[in-house]
Amino acid sequence: MISPRFQTTAPIQFAGAAVEDVSVTEKRSAFERLVDVADGYADLHQWTPLSEIPGVQNARRFFRAIGVDPTKRRPSSEALLNRALKRKELYSVNTLVDVGNWCSLEFLLPTCAYDADKIAGRITVRLGREGESYAALNHREMDVAGRLVLADETGPFGSPMTDSLRTATSVQTTQAVVGIWAPQDYDRQQVQRQLEIYVQRVIDFCGGQRFSEFILSA
């Protein structure tokens, strides 16, 4: 996890970090910050077309870069924004996931969080191979052949679309890997700043300490 590999030519970036000794709970403190950001978007952009909201096109460019039509499948950040603008209910999972959703909505980029103890060996960003799949968080089997994935020695465990149950976080999580997906032309210094904010929020709401950080790109 200290030195992940990037084995794809897709024009994207993946910024990630490992955080040790976290204490994940079901407290709603980070979720309340997520709701505050959602309310702010609704107040400011309730009548603005989604595509014209500053930042939305970044995640759309990222999806196009990985071969996914964002008009047919919304990036997770845009899905959160869409709910916020319609003032639909958001959901709390745990402090670690809530921090990730808060950051995703604020940055308008897809984020991810994994239980590092459930990751087997080195992380690789690559395309899924023929026959590879995993049980996703929606409890459906996700075929990842030809799709961008995060994989370990066991196989794929995550993607910008949806992550696996195998590496999902819970209140038992004590070591975490978090990340942000972005298109390659997204300002590298900006994604670095956003990663630092993400990690600091994890520490603020889950405790722990920063172990390592990285930014990968083609």
N, C-alpha and C positions, 0 to 999 in steps of 0.2 A: 504493500500500500504506500510505501514511502516514495517509490519511483514507478508510477503507473506507466504503461505503454500505450502509444497511440498508433494504431494500425489501420488507418483509413485515410483516404485522400479527400474525404468530404470537407468542404470549406467551413469548418466550424471550430469552436473553442470549447474546452471543458475545464472549468476552474474548480478545484476541489481542495478539501482539507480533512485531516484526521484530528479528532478531538478526543482526548482521553479522560477517564474518570468522570463521565457525566452521570447525572442523576435525573432520569426522565420520570415525570409524574403526570398525573391527569389534572393538575391545576390549570385554570383557564386564564392565567395571567398573560401569556403570549397570545392566546386566542383573542383576548380583549384588544390587543394592539392590532391584530389582523382586522377586527371589526372596525376599529377607528379608521384604518386606511381605506377600507371598503366604503365607509360612510363618507369619507372625504372625496373619493372618486364620484360617488353618487351625487353629492352636493355640487361638485364642480362640472361634471360631464354628463349629467343625466340625459340631456338632449343632444349630446354630441354623437355623431355616428362613430361606432366602435373603431372603424378603420382609421379615423382621423385623430384619435387620442394619442398624444405623444408617447412613443415607446412601443406601441402595439406592433408596428411593422418589424421590429427587431426579432421577435419570436416567430413571426410569419416568415421572415427571410431564413431563419434557422431551420424551420420545418421544410421549406422548399429545398434547402441545401442538403437535407437528409432524405429527399425524395417523397415527402409527405405534403399533400395539398392542404394548407391551413384553412381553406374555405369549406373543406369536407370534414376535417377533424381539427378542432381548435387546440392550440397549445394549452397546457394546463394553466398558465398564467392568464391567458385570455379567457378561459372558462371561468376562472375566479373573478376576473374583471366584469364579465358579462353578468354574473350573479350579483356582483356589487351594484352595478348600474341599475339592475331591476329590483334592488333591495331584497333579494331572495336570501333565505337563511343560509348561513355558512356553518360548517361543522368543526367541532374540536375533536382531535384524535388523542394527542399527547403533547407535552410541551415541545418536544423536538420536531414533530411534524408541524405543529402550529407555527413554530418559528420559521420553518421552511416555507409554509404557505404565505405567511406574512411577508417574507422576503420576495417570494415569487410575485405576489400582487404588487408590492412596492416597486420592484425592479422591472416588472413585466417581462420576465424571463423564466423559463422552466427551471425548477430547482429539484434537488433530490436529497434524501437522507437514508442511510443504511446502518444497520447494526454491524460494526466492523468485526465482531467476534464470529459472525456467521459467514464472513467472506473467507474463502479458502485460497490463501496465497495472493499473488500479485494481480492487480486490476489491469485489464486491457480494454481499451476503447476500440471496437472493431465491428465488422458486419457479422450478423448472425449467419451460421452455416446451415446447410440443408439438413432438415430434420431436428433442428434445435428449437426448443420451446420451454416455457416455464409456467407454473401456476401464478397468475397475476393477482394483484391486490383486489381485483374485482371477482376473484375466485373462478375466473375463466382461464383456460389454457391458451397462452399467447404464442402463436407461431412467429418466431423472430428471424427466420431465414431471409437474408438479404436486408434486414433492418439494422440500424445502428444500435449497438448494445454496449453495456458494461458487462464484462465477463471475468470470472476468476478461474481457478484450476478445475472447478467442477463444471463450469459452463456459464451461460448468460444469467444474470440476476437482476438486470435493470435496463431501462431504456427511457428516452425522453417521452415515450408514449404512456407507459405504465410500468411500475416496478413489480418485483416478484414477492410472493409471500415468504420465500426462503430467507431473505435478508431484511425483512421488515423490522422496523424499530418497535419497541414496547417499553413498558415501565421496567423491564429487566435489562434494558440496554445500558451498558456502562462504557462502551467504546463506539464512537460514531465516525462515519465518513459522510460528509455533506458536499454538495456540488451545485454548480450553476452551468447551464448550457447557453451558448450564445453563437451567433454567426461569426465567421472569421473576420468580417470587416467591423465588428463591434470594437470600440476603443478598448485596448488591452489594459490601460491604466484604470479605466472605469470598471471593468470586470474585476480587476484586482481589488479596487476599493470596495466593491460590492461583496466580494468574497470575505474581506476583512470584517465588514459589517455583519454578514451572516454568521461568521464564526464568533464574533463578540456577542451577538445576541444569543447564540447557543450557550455560551459561557454564562451570560447574565441570567438566563432562565433555566438552565440545566446544570450549571456548574461545570467543572472540568477545566482542562487546560489544552491549549493549542499544541499539537504534536508535529504536524507538517502541513505544508501547503504546496500546490502545484497548479500550473496552467498549461494545458496541452493543446496543440493545434497542428494542422497539417503543414 
